[in-house]
Amino acid sequence: MILNDLEDALEATPFIPFDIHLDHGKVVRVPHHDFLLFNESKTGVVVSSKGRLHIMAVSHITSLSHRDKEFNGAGKRPKRR
């Protein structure tokens, strides 16, 4: 699920910047976990990137990717010690 992948990407330690791919082809960069906010019901997302605010519905997110690979549920965060 995209929501789970978003939460995992935000909580990753160390944080790795990632891209959000939307169903209409737009790509939004998330440079730091502090630059993304969910609404209360986690159906919407606000991302601050390159001096702009991007407001999107989670249902329009098709995938997440790092510059070199895509998330597909395999990119879980490492266990804490």
C-alpha positions as CSV (number, residue, x, y, z in Angstrom):
1,M,0.0,0.0,0.0
2,I,1.2,3.5,-0.9
3,L,0.3,4.9,2.6
4,N,2.4,2.2,4.3
5,D,5.3,2.9,1.9
6,L,5.0,6.7,2.6
7,E,5.1,6.1,6.3
8,D,8.1,3.8,6.0
9,A,10.0,6.2,3.8
10,L,9.4,9.1,6.3
11,E,10.5,7.0,9.3
12,A,13.6,5.5,7.7
13,T,16.8,5.9,9.6
14,P,18.8,7.5,8.1
15,F,16.2,9.4,6.1
16,I,16.8,9.1,2.3
17,P,15.1,11.8,0.1
18,F,12.5,10.2,-2.2
19,D,10.2,11.1,-5.1
20,I,6.4,10.8,-5.1
21,H,4.9,9.8,-8.5
22,L,1.4,11.0,-9.2
23,D,-1.1,9.4,-11.6
24,H,-1.0,12.4,-14.0
25,G,2.8,12.1,-14.4
26,K,4.0,14.8,-12.0
27,V,6.9,13.9,-9.7
28,V,7.3,15.7,-6.3
29,R,10.6,15.4,-4.4
30,V,10.5,15.0,-0.6
31,P,14.0,16.3,0.5
32,H,13.5,15.7,4.3
33,H,10.8,14.1,6.5
34,D,9.9,17.5,7.9
35,F,8.8,18.6,4.5
36,L,5.8,16.3,4.3
37,L,2.6,16.5,6.3
38,F,-0.5,14.3,6.3
39,N,-4.0,15.5,7.0
40,E,-5.7,14.0,10.1
41,S,-7.3,11.1,8.1
42,K,-4.1,10.5,6.1
43,T,-6.0,10.8,2.8
44,G,-4.1,14.0,1.8
45,V,-0.5,15.1,1.8
46,V,1.2,18.5,1.7
47,V,4.8,18.6,0.5
48,S,7.1,21.6,0.6
49,S,9.6,21.2,-2.3
50,K,11.7,23.8,-4.1
51,G,9.9,26.7,-2.5
52,R,6.4,25.5,-3.4
53,L,3.6,23.7,-1.6
54,H,2.2,20.6,-3.3
55,I,-1.2,19.4,-2.1
56,M,-2.3,16.0,-3.2
57,A,-4.6,13.1,-2.4
58,V,-2.9,9.9,-1.3
59,S,-5.2,8.1,-3.8
60,H,-3.4,9.9,-6.7
61,I,0.0,8.6,-5.7
62,T,1.1,5.7,-7.9
63,S,4.6,5.0,-6.5
64,L,7.5,6.2,-4.5
65,S,11.1,6.1,-5.6
66,H,14.7,7.0,-4.6
67,R,16.7,8.3,-7.4
68,D,18.2,4.8,-8.0
69,K,15.3,2.4,-7.1
70,E,11.6,2.1,-6.6
71,F,9.8,1.3,-3.3
72,N,7.7,-1.8,-3.5
73,G,7.3,-2.7,0.1
74,A,10.7,-4.2,0.3
75,G,12.4,-1.0,1.5
76,K,11.5,-1.4,5.1
77,R,13.4,0.6,7.7
78,P,16.1,-1.1,9.6
79,K,15.4,-2.4,13.2
80,R,16.6,0.0,16.0
81,R,19.1,-1.3,18.5
